[in-house]
């Protein structure tokens, strides 16, 4: 089915698009895929240095890339064909076969729907051959049979039970339809009664020698025409020829090749299938008995595939034009700026260019900023604002005046429901979203994005404020991504003595987390200038870097979670969940860990009353240029304002791994009851969990020396960067950030092994 459609009547003007690949090396070719309601648009490529433009912010700063030509294209409206299914080409039917036998287990997660839900199909409507097993709109199992002249429908009159396994055996021979339905008991719950349905058809089913099979969808001759997607799980699918001598055509074991997009035929005939749009794997099947909760260690019980009509792994849009990244392009955030000819509507398609040894050497960059691309994926196109979603966010509001921030990005997210979900959404059938993909427009991954709950820049738009700050300071730097750390490890960081995180590095993989850890252990200096970092674990397959997998456990701040037995990544076999539960809480790495969150204004930091006495030299260079009583980060960009401790915030806690030598330089000054304590920090009974009720909800600004001879400086707030940018970088948060950055650069990779002797650079540290 083509992705190109007519513009719907009354549809607003709109341009959206995406780049593939979205993280590239200099010299690579990038395909840009665009949906545009306007007849023509023009484009140019920019390096983005600062994207947010609001009251008191630094000015937007884009640099056109002269090595990439400008261009123009005709507009066309594109949509994504969402929904996951499996496709098997040529199942091996022969001319002597006169019947088919289907044996499978099915577990529906939506019964009644606004469309039919196909469970398995060989039916070809164009020539009326084959059969389909499906749920009709009322939730009744039915069989469709192609007789050559027409399609006959046989209804079972049976509605399967929601979220319970049903063993289905369907045999169609000549003009006979035999259907056996056997509910499977769930632990000690009694199973429903088995039923048998026997029907005759007017004419026998017609078969062809080149017959394909789809699971969880119907199709019209080619896989791209798949429709009537199923919401639920399938397991142990066997298709046989019958009517004469029975022989197996395909027998699928979904527990094999778990990390791939292939379903394995174990019949011996090699009729393997392909999965489309990444249904969820590594799930409990019909025979799971609870004896093993890790699929990679189990001998049975993990043969289920969960299909969703709103899965989307690849939008498969047609390419509108390509750009060639110059071989000498420096690392950074780049954007293809697309604008209608009349100038009424525009979009920036974002991509990321990695550094190379040559570009780093040319710049003499010794600092690198890590863009939080895993977090970008986790939040891509989230719909937590949707009042009809079970994942809708409820925000404490003691003032009774909270409103969502609504701009064009918000409305795009609201109307473009074809573009897939985030890890913060749930599928239409209520199950949590496990995969997020970059092969689609990432509507909230924009240089000027304003978060609808926070009314302030967040993720990319906030992290670009730090990029702009580096430009302002004139300090050479490179831009790298979470994906680079995952794929290249600590070797990627060899040139740098200072590593700077994004505002929200929440979703590291074990590979990217280890890269940070090894950088610090080898003497690097780390600046954690965000909040809620290193919180949830994730998994990525290097062969499919567009796809991120997240599985959540029973603790942590989340809108959904996976059941026990389903918390291990299908990509790696490792267990998902909180890094804290893996013994690698953020506290171990950066000294602090996330403890609370909230909407509304933030608060500033106040320097520790004792730090100037106990660690006078440290306090002298960190706070150089500030008066002794000056609050830090008193103002922030965005609609809520307030101080730089806001959104999601982190504190010291030695019980969770904060180092014994950590020094608290400053702490936030108290949060309102719009802020709540994270559930994993709550004891029994749960009480005193709001901002005014507990001192556990706070940001701690900390410093500590590391085993490698370097140091870590952390601020513990997602909103630090929106404080950094206030009044065009003329503020106390910018002073502290600049002081620490320049001090760390003077130390080099190995540091000095202590906090003494660091005053030599104080003379150069002054308020900007």
Secondary structure, 3 states (H helix, E strand, C coil): CCCEECCCCCCCCCEEEEEECCEECCCCEEEEEEEECCCEEEEEEEEEEECCCCCCCCCCEEEECCCCCCEEEECCEECCCCCCEEEECCCCCCCCCCEEEEEEEEEECCCCCCCCEEEEECCECCCCECEEEEECCCCEEEEEEECCCCEEEEEEEEECCCCCCEEEEEEEECCEEEEEEEECCECCECCCCCEEEEEECCCCCCCCCCCCEEECCECCCCHHHCECCCCEEEEEEEEEEECCCCEEEEEEECCCCCCCCEEEECCCCCCCEEEECCCEEEECCCCCCCCCCCHHHCCCCCCEEEECCCCCCECCCCCCEEEECCCCCCCEEEEEEEEECCCCCEEEEEEEECCCHHHHHHHCCCEEEEECHHHHHHHCCCCCCCCCCCCCCCCCCCCCCCCCCCCHHHHHHHHCHHHCCCCCCECCCCCECCEEECECCCCCCCCCCECCCCCCECCHHHHHHHHHHHHHHCCCEEEEEHHHHHHHHHHHHCCCCEEECCCCCCCCEHHHHHHHHHHHHCCCEEEECCCCCCCECEEECHHHCCEEECCCCCCCCCCCCCCCCCCECCCCCCECCECHHHCCCHHHHHCCEEEEEEEEEEECEEECCCHHHHCHHHHHHHCCCCCCCCCECCCCCCCCCECCEEEEEEECCHHHCCCCCCEEEEEECCCCCCEEECHHHCCCCCCCCEHHHCCCCCCEEEEEECCCCCEEEECCECCHHHHHCHHHHCCHHHHHHHHHHHHHHHHCCCCCCCCCCCHHHHHHCCCC
